[in-house]
Amino acid sequence: MKKVAIVTGGTRGIGAAISVALKEQGYTVVANYGGNDAVAQQFSTKHKIDVMKWDVGNYEACQINVSAIEEKYGRVDVLVNNAGITRDGFLHKSTPEMWSAVITTNLTSCYNMAHCVINGMRDRSFGRIISISSINGQKGQIGQVNYSAAKAGVIGFTKALALECATKGITVNAIAPGYIDTDMVRAVSETVLDGIIAQIPVRRLGQAREIANAVVFLADEKSGFITGTTLSANGGQYMA
Ligand code: NDP
């Protein structure tokens, strides 16, 4: 039986590369997204991957949609918590709304989704939960107090849940990408981008498929001894 994977934010950027890579490995993939219908439909048609829209920050929406996926495909074996947003600004200029949006979408979403899939994984004694953190959750970043806190939270979430699941055949890991060539990074000015690349020892942005490869590795049945870890993929920019 084909393994079933959910990739949140799986229709664009890093998530799209993860969805495609898992499909190429033989998984049945459902790619979630938050609002960009046109991109999601194009992605679905091009890659023949099912897409489903819901807000991963909303627990009830996660419950309804995970139940629908379990009903249609019978199980969820792999959860990739990838959906994320930024709302940058120095703390003293930021708003409570910016804080809440980033914490909810990047961190609370991991709880929401894991809570919805974990009992099925425990019943079947197999599961892989892989969450996308960030280099800025490891080292902190000016203008990203909210994002750095959320992404550091993902690492703590990963360690604690890995311990809870260790005897149940479920591994829980995080990946901390450095700067990857996606819309999120291209949103900054060219000057800022040049400055970022100058700080990366390999002197280039990462590619989304390089993060996808790391997900495929951690999702593999043969990776069962790797749990609670954070895999850095950052071109040597930060050695945690
Ligand atoms: P993109 O902005 O390119 O894509 C984000 C994806 O998340 C989209 O599919 C988007 O859906 C979805 N999404 C956003 N909010 C929600 C929501 N509330 N519910 C469901 N889906 C949502 O991001 P990236 O590919 O750049 O980043 C992916 C992950 O990697 C994020 O967690 C990010 O923080 C992390 N990361 C990225 C780095 C980078 O350099 N790009 C570096 C380190 C970490 P829609 O298309 O509908 O908007």
py3Dmol code that shows the C-alpha trace and the ligand (Angstrom):
import py3Dmol

protein = """\
ATOM      1  CA  MET A   1       0.000   0.000   0.000  1.00  0.00           C
ATOM      2  CA  LYS A   2       1.274   3.468  -0.922  1.00  0.00           C
ATOM      3  CA  LYS A   3       2.227   5.671   2.006  1.00  0.00           C
ATOM      4  CA  VAL A   4       0.165   8.848   2.381  1.00  0.00           C
ATOM      5  CA  ALA A   5       1.812  12.224   3.044  1.00  0.00           C
ATOM      6  CA  ILE A   6       0.339  15.619   3.867  1.00  0.00           C
ATOM      7  CA  VAL A   7       2.507  18.633   3.054  1.00  0.00           C
ATOM      8  CA  THR A   8       1.212  21.891   4.514  1.00  0.00           C
ATOM      9  CA  GLY A   9       1.900  24.887   2.298  1.00  0.00           C
ATOM     10  CA  GLY A  10       2.696  22.241  -0.297  1.00  0.00           C
ATOM     11  CA  THR A  11       1.802  24.128  -3.452  1.00  0.00           C
ATOM     12  CA  ARG A  12       4.514  26.802  -3.607  1.00  0.00           C
ATOM     13  CA  GLY A  13       8.200  27.252  -2.844  1.00  0.00           C
ATOM     14  CA  ILE A  14       9.844  24.692  -0.585  1.00  0.00           C
ATOM     15  CA  GLY A  15       6.554  22.906   0.068  1.00  0.00           C
ATOM     16  CA  ALA A  16       5.916  22.386  -3.647  1.00  0.00           C
ATOM     17  CA  ALA A  17       9.361  20.827  -4.054  1.00  0.00           C
ATOM     18  CA  ILE A  18       8.651  18.563  -1.049  1.00  0.00           C
ATOM     19  CA  SER A  19       5.281  17.471  -2.491  1.00  0.00           C
ATOM     20  CA  VAL A  20       6.849  16.635  -5.858  1.00  0.00           C
ATOM     21  CA  ALA A  21       9.831  14.817  -4.319  1.00  0.00           C
ATOM     22  CA  LEU A  22       7.590  12.657  -2.108  1.00  0.00           C
ATOM     23  CA  LYS A  23       5.354  11.841  -5.087  1.00  0.00           C
ATOM     24  CA  GLU A  24       8.439  10.810  -7.080  1.00  0.00           C
ATOM     25  CA  GLN A  25       9.292   8.435  -4.209  1.00  0.00           C
ATOM     26  CA  GLY A  26       5.892   6.746  -4.564  1.00  0.00           C
ATOM     27  CA  TYR A  27       3.898   8.490  -1.830  1.00  0.00           C
ATOM     28  CA  THR A  28       0.309   9.574  -2.296  1.00  0.00           C
ATOM     29  CA  VAL A  29       0.623  13.289  -1.541  1.00  0.00           C
ATOM     30  CA  VAL A  30      -1.977  15.828  -0.464  1.00  0.00           C
ATOM     31  CA  ALA A  31      -0.683  19.386  -0.702  1.00  0.00           C
ATOM     32  CA  ASN A  32      -2.408  21.907   1.546  1.00  0.00           C
ATOM     33  CA  TYR A  33      -2.388  25.638   0.877  1.00  0.00           C
ATOM     34  CA  GLY A  34      -3.786  28.787   2.477  1.00  0.00           C
ATOM     35  CA  GLY A  35      -5.357  31.046  -0.123  1.00  0.00           C
ATOM     36  CA  ASN A  36      -3.629  31.226  -3.489  1.00  0.00           C
ATOM     37  CA  ASP A  37      -6.128  29.154  -5.519  1.00  0.00           C
ATOM     38  CA  ALA A  38      -4.692  29.926  -8.952  1.00  0.00           C
ATOM     39  CA  VAL A  39      -1.179  28.750  -8.068  1.00  0.00           C
ATOM     40  CA  ALA A  40      -2.564  25.684  -6.275  1.00  0.00           C
ATOM     41  CA  GLN A  41      -4.681  24.633  -9.254  1.00  0.00           C
ATOM     42  CA  GLN A  42      -1.762  25.084 -11.670  1.00  0.00           C
ATOM     43  CA  PHE A  43       0.442  23.041  -9.347  1.00  0.00           C
ATOM     44  CA  SER A  44      -2.180  20.302  -9.063  1.00  0.00           C
ATOM     45  CA  THR A  45      -2.706  20.042 -12.819  1.00  0.00           C
ATOM     46  CA  LYS A  46       1.008  20.061 -13.616  1.00  0.00           C
ATOM     47  CA  HIS A  47       2.049  17.485 -11.003  1.00  0.00           C
ATOM     48  CA  LYS A  48      -1.187  15.482 -10.616  1.00  0.00           C
ATOM     49  CA  ILE A  49      -1.132  16.042  -6.859  1.00  0.00           C
ATOM     50  CA  ASP A  50      -4.342  16.630  -4.867  1.00  0.00           C
ATOM     51  CA  VAL A  51      -4.503  20.079  -3.299  1.00  0.00           C
ATOM     52  CA  MET A  52      -6.717  21.151  -0.380  1.00  0.00           C
ATOM     53  CA  LYS A  53      -7.241  24.640   0.984  1.00  0.00           C
ATOM     54  CA  TRP A  54      -7.480  25.277   4.705  1.00  0.00           C
ATOM     55  CA  ASP A  55      -5.836  27.479   7.321  1.00  0.00           C
ATOM     56  CA  VAL A  56      -3.354  25.398   9.305  1.00  0.00           C
ATOM     57  CA  GLY A  57      -3.598  27.926  12.130  1.00  0.00           C
ATOM     58  CA  ASN A  58      -7.234  26.941  12.667  1.00  0.00           C
ATOM     59  CA  TYR A  59      -7.554  23.719  14.694  1.00  0.00           C
ATOM     60  CA  GLU A  60     -11.088  22.915  13.583  1.00  0.00           C
ATOM     61  CA  ALA A  61     -10.171  23.334   9.917  1.00  0.00           C
ATOM     62  CA  CYS A  62      -7.218  20.965  10.414  1.00  0.00           C
ATOM     63  CA  GLN A  63      -9.487  18.390  12.073  1.00  0.00           C
ATOM     64  CA  ILE A  64     -12.108  18.503   9.318  1.00  0.00           C
ATOM     65  CA  ASN A  65      -9.588  18.253   6.496  1.00  0.00           C
ATOM     66  CA  VAL A  66      -7.336  15.602   8.058  1.00  0.00           C
ATOM     67  CA  SER A  67     -10.461  13.496   8.696  1.00  0.00           C
ATOM     68  CA  ALA A  68     -11.462  13.923   5.040  1.00  0.00           C
ATOM     69  CA  ILE A  69      -7.971  12.834   3.921  1.00  0.00           C
ATOM     70  CA  GLU A  70      -8.045   9.784   6.220  1.00  0.00           C
ATOM     71  CA  GLU A  71     -11.476   8.908   4.896  1.00  0.00           C
ATOM     72  CA  LYS A  72     -10.350   9.186   1.261  1.00  0.00           C
ATOM     73  CA  TYR A  73      -6.868   7.620   1.524  1.00  0.00           C
ATOM     74  CA  GLY A  74      -7.243   5.466   4.648  1.00  0.00           C
ATOM     75  CA  ARG A  75      -4.283   6.844   6.630  1.00  0.00           C
ATOM     76  CA  VAL A  76      -1.677   9.548   7.056  1.00  0.00           C
ATOM     77  CA  ASP A  77       1.870   8.174   7.352  1.00  0.00           C
ATOM     78  CA  VAL A  78       3.900  11.342   6.860  1.00  0.00           C
ATOM     79  CA  LEU A  79       3.128  14.887   8.002  1.00  0.00           C
ATOM     80  CA  VAL A  80       5.310  17.709   6.746  1.00  0.00           C
ATOM     81  CA  ASN A  81       4.643  20.935   8.660  1.00  0.00           C
ATOM     82  CA  ASN A  82       5.943  23.399   6.080  1.00  0.00           C
ATOM     83  CA  ALA A  83       3.393  26.237   5.871  1.00  0.00           C
ATOM     84  CA  GLY A  84       4.872  29.474   7.117  1.00  0.00           C
ATOM     85  CA  ILE A  85       4.708  33.232   6.870  1.00  0.00           C
ATOM     86  CA  THR A  86       6.776  36.242   7.890  1.00  0.00           C
ATOM     87  CA  ARG A  87       5.588  39.594   9.263  1.00  0.00           C
ATOM     88  CA  ASP A  88       8.908  41.358   9.759  1.00  0.00           C
ATOM     89  CA  GLY A  89       9.619  44.470  11.789  1.00  0.00           C
ATOM     90  CA  PHE A  90      11.577  45.525  14.851  1.00  0.00           C
ATOM     91  CA  LEU A  91       9.732  44.566  18.043  1.00  0.00           C
ATOM     92  CA  HIS A  92       9.163  48.186  19.038  1.00  0.00           C
ATOM     93  CA  LYS A  93       7.482  48.882  15.700  1.00  0.00           C
ATOM     94  CA  SER A  94       5.538  45.638  15.448  1.00  0.00           C
ATOM     95  CA  THR A  95       1.925  44.965  16.395  1.00  0.00           C
ATOM     96  CA  PRO A  96       0.356  42.195  18.467  1.00  0.00           C
ATOM     97  CA  GLU A  97      -1.362  41.079  15.238  1.00  0.00           C
ATOM     98  CA  MET A  98       2.017  40.531  13.550  1.00  0.00           C
ATOM     99  CA  TRP A  99       3.162  38.434  16.514  1.00  0.00           C
ATOM    100  CA  SER A 100      -0.028  36.347  16.596  1.00  0.00           C
ATOM    101  CA  ALA A 101      -0.143  35.716  12.858  1.00  0.00           C
ATOM    102  CA  VAL A 102       3.429  34.410  12.769  1.00  0.00           C
ATOM    103  CA  ILE A 103       3.142  32.270  15.913  1.00  0.00           C
ATOM    104  CA  THR A 104      -0.185  30.824  14.787  1.00  0.00           C
ATOM    105  CA  THR A 105       0.807  29.973  11.230  1.00  0.00           C
ATOM    106  CA  ASN A 106       4.350  28.751  11.913  1.00  0.00           C
ATOM    107  CA  LEU A 107       4.070  27.109  15.355  1.00  0.00           C
ATOM    108  CA  THR A 108       0.482  26.536  16.478  1.00  0.00           C
ATOM    109  CA  SER A 109      -0.051  24.877  13.088  1.00  0.00           C
ATOM    110  CA  CYS A 110       2.474  22.189  14.062  1.00  0.00           C
ATOM    111  CA  TYR A 111       0.427  21.386  17.172  1.00  0.00           C
ATOM    112  CA  ASN A 112      -2.845  21.488  15.228  1.00  0.00           C
ATOM    113  CA  MET A 113      -1.691  19.147  12.490  1.00  0.00           C
ATOM    114  CA  ALA A 114       0.267  16.748  14.700  1.00  0.00           C
ATOM    115  CA  HIS A 115      -2.677  16.487  17.094  1.00  0.00           C
ATOM    116  CA  CYS A 116      -4.940  15.488  14.208  1.00  0.00           C
ATOM    117  CA  VAL A 117      -2.660  12.748  12.804  1.00  0.00           C
ATOM    118  CA  ILE A 118      -0.938  11.381  15.913  1.00  0.00           C
ATOM    119  CA  ASN A 119      -3.550   8.859  17.082  1.00  0.00           C
ATOM    120  CA  GLY A 120      -3.671   7.185  13.677  1.00  0.00           C
ATOM    121  CA  MET A 121       0.122   6.968  13.638  1.00  0.00           C
ATOM    122  CA  ARG A 122       0.180   5.534  17.170  1.00  0.00           C
ATOM    123  CA  ASP A 123      -2.483   2.953  16.246  1.00  0.00           C
ATOM    124  CA  ARG A 124      -0.474   1.839  13.183  1.00  0.00           C
ATOM    125  CA  SER A 125       2.888   2.074  15.027  1.00  0.00           C
ATOM    126  CA  PHE A 126       4.382   4.117  12.228  1.00  0.00           C
ATOM    127  CA  GLY A 127       4.687   7.785  11.424  1.00  0.00           C
ATOM    128  CA  ARG A 128       7.000  10.523  10.295  1.00  0.00           C
ATOM    129  CA  ILE A 129       6.494  14.134  11.412  1.00  0.00           C
ATOM    130  CA  ILE A 130       8.892  16.594   9.815  1.00  0.00           C
ATOM    131  CA  SER A 131       8.599  20.320  10.543  1.00  0.00           C
ATOM    132  CA  ILE A 132      10.340  23.123   8.710  1.00  0.00           C
ATOM    133  CA  SER A 133      12.095  25.429  11.172  1.00  0.00           C
ATOM    134  CA  SER A 134      14.660  28.028  10.050  1.00  0.00           C
ATOM    135  CA  ILE A 135      18.236  29.162  10.518  1.00  0.00           C
ATOM    136  CA  ASN A 136      16.684  32.238  12.140  1.00  0.00           C
ATOM    137  CA  GLY A 137      15.069  30.060  14.805  1.00  0.00           C
ATOM    138  CA  GLN A 138      18.546  28.742  15.618  1.00  0.00           C
ATOM    139  CA  LYS A 139      20.504  31.999  15.688  1.00  0.00           C
ATOM    140  CA  GLY A 140      17.891  34.801  15.921  1.00  0.00           C
ATOM    141  CA  GLN A 141      17.418  37.546  13.353  1.00  0.00           C
ATOM    142  CA  ILE A 142      16.925  41.303  13.576  1.00  0.00           C
ATOM    143  CA  GLY A 143      13.381  42.262  12.627  1.00  0.00           C
ATOM    144  CA  GLN A 144      12.152  38.704  13.163  1.00  0.00           C
ATOM    145  CA  VAL A 145      11.509  38.346  16.892  1.00  0.00           C
ATOM    146  CA  ASN A 146       8.148  36.747  16.081  1.00  0.00           C
ATOM    147  CA  TYR A 147       9.515  34.429  13.359  1.00  0.00           C
ATOM    148  CA  SER A 148      12.650  33.469  15.314  1.00  0.00           C
ATOM    149  CA  ALA A 149      10.496  32.639  18.350  1.00  0.00           C
ATOM    150  CA  ALA A 150       8.100  30.542  16.271  1.00  0.00           C
ATOM    151  CA  LYS A 151      10.890  28.657  14.506  1.00  0.00           C
ATOM    152  CA  ALA A 152      12.792  28.060  17.778  1.00  0.00           C
ATOM    153  CA  GLY A 153       9.477  26.808  19.154  1.00  0.00           C
ATOM    154  CA  VAL A 154       9.296  24.295  16.312  1.00  0.00           C
ATOM    155  CA  ILE A 155      12.619  22.832  17.490  1.00  0.00           C
ATOM    156  CA  GLY A 156      11.381  22.432  21.095  1.00  0.00           C
ATOM    157  CA  PHE A 157       8.093  20.988  19.848  1.00  0.00           C
ATOM    158  CA  THR A 158      10.066  18.472  17.781  1.00  0.00           C
ATOM    159  CA  LYS A 159      12.270  17.317  20.666  1.00  0.00           C
ATOM    160  CA  ALA A 160       9.409  16.873  23.132  1.00  0.00           C
ATOM    161  CA  LEU A 161       7.100  15.085  20.692  1.00  0.00           C
ATOM    162  CA  ALA A 162       9.976  12.841  19.563  1.00  0.00           C
ATOM    163  CA  LEU A 163      10.362  11.669  23.173  1.00  0.00           C
ATOM    164  CA  GLU A 164       6.634  11.056  23.537  1.00  0.00           C
ATOM    165  CA  CYS A 165       6.537   8.975  20.346  1.00  0.00           C
ATOM    166  CA  ALA A 166       9.876   7.189  20.619  1.00  0.00           C
ATOM    167  CA  THR A 167       8.470   3.745  21.408  1.00  0.00           C
ATOM    168  CA  LYS A 168       5.633   4.022  18.887  1.00  0.00           C
ATOM    169  CA  GLY A 169       7.512   3.817  15.570  1.00  0.00           C
ATOM    170  CA  ILE A 170       6.978   7.513  15.005  1.00  0.00           C
ATOM    171  CA  THR A 171       9.934   9.819  14.390  1.00  0.00           C
ATOM    172  CA  VAL A 172       9.696  13.576  14.790  1.00  0.00           C
ATOM    173  CA  ASN A 173      12.355  15.786  13.240  1.00  0.00           C
ATOM    174  CA  ALA A 174      12.894  19.349  12.079  1.00  0.00           C
ATOM    175  CA  ILE A 175      14.807  20.833   9.187  1.00  0.00           C
ATOM    176  CA  ALA A 176      16.308  24.302   9.547  1.00  0.00           C
ATOM    177  CA  PRO A 177      16.839  25.744   6.078  1.00  0.00           C
ATOM    178  CA  GLY A 178      19.069  28.715   5.469  1.00  0.00           C
ATOM    179  CA  TYR A 179      18.144  31.141   2.711  1.00  0.00           C
ATOM    180  CA  ILE A 180      16.314  29.309  -0.077  1.00  0.00           C
ATOM    181  CA  ASP A 181      15.398  30.740  -3.460  1.00  0.00           C
ATOM    182  CA  THR A 182      11.608  31.137  -3.018  1.00  0.00           C
ATOM    183  CA  ASP A 183       9.037  33.958  -3.141  1.00  0.00           C
ATOM    184  CA  MET A 184       9.580  34.539   0.605  1.00  0.00           C
ATOM    185  CA  VAL A 185      13.278  35.354   0.077  1.00  0.00           C
ATOM    186  CA  ARG A 186      12.875  37.064  -3.313  1.00  0.00           C
ATOM    187  CA  ALA A 187      10.486  39.510  -1.565  1.00  0.00           C
ATOM    188  CA  VAL A 188      13.496  41.406  -0.158  1.00  0.00           C
ATOM    189  CA  SER A 189      15.384  44.043  -2.197  1.00  0.00           C
ATOM    190  CA  GLU A 190      18.288  43.101  -4.459  1.00  0.00           C
ATOM    191  CA  THR A 191      20.764  44.895  -2.185  1.00  0.00           C
ATOM    192  CA  VAL A 192      19.560  42.962   0.865  1.00  0.00           C
ATOM    193  CA  LEU A 193      19.694  39.738  -1.160  1.00  0.00           C
ATOM    194  CA  ASP A 194      23.304  40.402  -2.224  1.00  0.00           C
ATOM    195  CA  GLY A 195      24.156  40.995   1.437  1.00  0.00           C
ATOM    196  CA  ILE A 196      22.542  37.697   2.402  1.00  0.00           C
ATOM    197  CA  ILE A 197      24.412  35.723  -0.277  1.00  0.00           C
ATOM    198  CA  ALA A 198      27.714  37.276   0.817  1.00  0.00           C
ATOM    199  CA  GLN A 199      27.164  35.690   4.255  1.00  0.00           C
ATOM    200  CA  ILE A 200      26.595  32.183   2.876  1.00  0.00           C
ATOM    201  CA  PRO A 201      29.859  30.222   2.613  1.00  0.00           C
ATOM    202  CA  VAL A 202      28.707  28.346  -0.533  1.00  0.00           C
ATOM    203  CA  ARG A 203      27.905  31.809  -2.050  1.00  0.00           C
ATOM    204  CA  ARG A 204      24.446  31.025  -3.341  1.00  0.00           C
ATOM    205  CA  LEU A 205      20.883  30.616  -2.160  1.00  0.00           C
ATOM    206  CA  GLY A 206      19.720  27.083  -1.494  1.00  0.00           C
ATOM    207  CA  GLN A 207      17.298  25.388  -3.863  1.00  0.00           C
ATOM    208  CA  ALA A 208      13.901  24.145  -2.679  1.00  0.00           C
ATOM    209  CA  ARG A 209      14.707  20.650  -3.948  1.00  0.00           C
ATOM    210  CA  GLU A 210      17.691  20.534  -1.576  1.00  0.00           C
ATOM    211  CA  ILE A 211      15.279  20.847   1.369  1.00  0.00           C
ATOM    212  CA  ALA A 212      12.928  18.344  -0.280  1.00  0.00           C
ATOM    213  CA  ASN A 213      15.782  15.805  -0.433  1.00  0.00           C
ATOM    214  CA  ALA A 214      16.261  16.167   3.317  1.00  0.00           C
ATOM    215  CA  VAL A 215      12.533  15.527   3.872  1.00  0.00           C
ATOM    216  CA  VAL A 216      12.636  12.402   1.681  1.00  0.00           C
ATOM    217  CA  PHE A 217      15.588  11.127   3.735  1.00  0.00           C
ATOM    218  CA  LEU A 218      13.890  11.703   7.100  1.00  0.00           C
ATOM    219  CA  ALA A 219      10.582  10.258   5.869  1.00  0.00           C
ATOM    220  CA  ASP A 220      12.191   6.998   4.771  1.00  0.00           C
ATOM    221  CA  GLU A 221      11.364   3.858   6.757  1.00  0.00           C
ATOM    222  CA  LYS A 222      15.116   3.259   7.006  1.00  0.00           C
ATOM    223  CA  SER A 223      15.578   6.535   8.938  1.00  0.00           C
ATOM    224  CA  GLY A 224      13.800   5.197  12.027  1.00  0.00           C
ATOM    225  CA  PHE A 225      16.774   5.752  14.377  1.00  0.00           C
ATOM    226  CA  ILE A 226      16.822   9.482  13.645  1.00  0.00           C
ATOM    227  CA  THR A 227      14.407  11.338  15.910  1.00  0.00           C
ATOM    228  CA  GLY A 228      14.276  14.629  17.783  1.00  0.00           C
ATOM    229  CA  THR A 229      16.962  16.114  15.568  1.00  0.00           C
ATOM    230  CA  THR A 230      17.167  19.396  13.670  1.00  0.00           C
ATOM    231  CA  LEU A 231      18.912  19.026  10.331  1.00  0.00           C
ATOM    232  CA  SER A 232      20.534  22.281   9.212  1.00  0.00           C
ATOM    233  CA  ALA A 233      20.581  22.914   5.459  1.00  0.00           C
ATOM    234  CA  ASN A 234      22.099  26.362   5.118  1.00  0.00           C
ATOM    235  CA  GLY A 235      25.192  26.307   2.912  1.00  0.00           C
ATOM    236  CA  GLY A 236      27.424  26.501   5.977  1.00  0.00           C
ATOM    237  CA  GLN A 237      25.979  29.827   7.144  1.00  0.00           C
ATOM    238  CA  TYR A 238      25.319  28.690  10.720  1.00  0.00           C
ATOM    239  CA  MET A 239      26.762  25.577  12.314  1.00  0.00           C
ATOM    240  CA  ALA A 240      24.478  24.818  15.237  1.00  0.00           C
TER     241      ALA A 240
END
"""
ligand_1 = """\
48
NDP
P 6.267 30.460 0.404
O 5.809 31.787 0.868
O 6.918 30.344 -0.935
O 5.059 29.409 0.481
C 4.334 29.298 1.666
C 3.301 28.217 1.552
O 2.590 28.144 2.790
C 2.271 28.484 0.484
O 1.861 27.260 -0.104
C 1.116 29.102 1.267
O -0.160 28.935 0.664
C 1.202 28.289 2.544
N 0.541 28.938 3.666
C 0.800 30.153 4.210
N -0.040 30.389 5.223
C -0.861 29.304 5.327
C -1.940 28.957 6.173
N -2.363 29.765 7.170
N -2.552 27.761 5.980
C -2.138 26.941 5.008
N -1.116 27.208 4.170
C -0.489 28.394 4.334
O 7.257 29.946 1.563
P 8.636 29.158 1.463
O 8.533 28.033 0.519
O 9.726 30.147 1.296
O 8.773 28.610 2.961
C 8.269 27.336 3.339
C 8.655 27.075 4.792
O 10.073 27.116 4.925
C 8.100 28.116 5.758
O 7.773 27.489 6.978
C 9.282 29.049 5.967
O 9.192 29.732 7.179
C 10.428 28.056 5.932
N 11.718 28.640 5.609
C 11.908 29.270 4.401
C 13.146 29.776 4.094
C 13.415 30.423 2.785
O 14.564 30.874 2.598
N 12.480 30.486 1.845
C 14.267 29.682 5.037
C 13.960 28.993 6.255
C 12.717 28.495 6.513
P -0.698 30.004 -0.460
O 0.070 29.704 -1.715
O -2.117 29.703 -0.550
O -0.369 31.368 0.076
"""
view = py3Dmol.view(width=600, height=400)
view.addModel(protein, "pdb")
view.setStyle({"model": 0}, {"cartoon": {"style": "trace"}})
view.addModel(ligand_1, "xyz")
view.setStyle({"model": 1}, {"stick": {}})
view.zoomTo()
view.show()
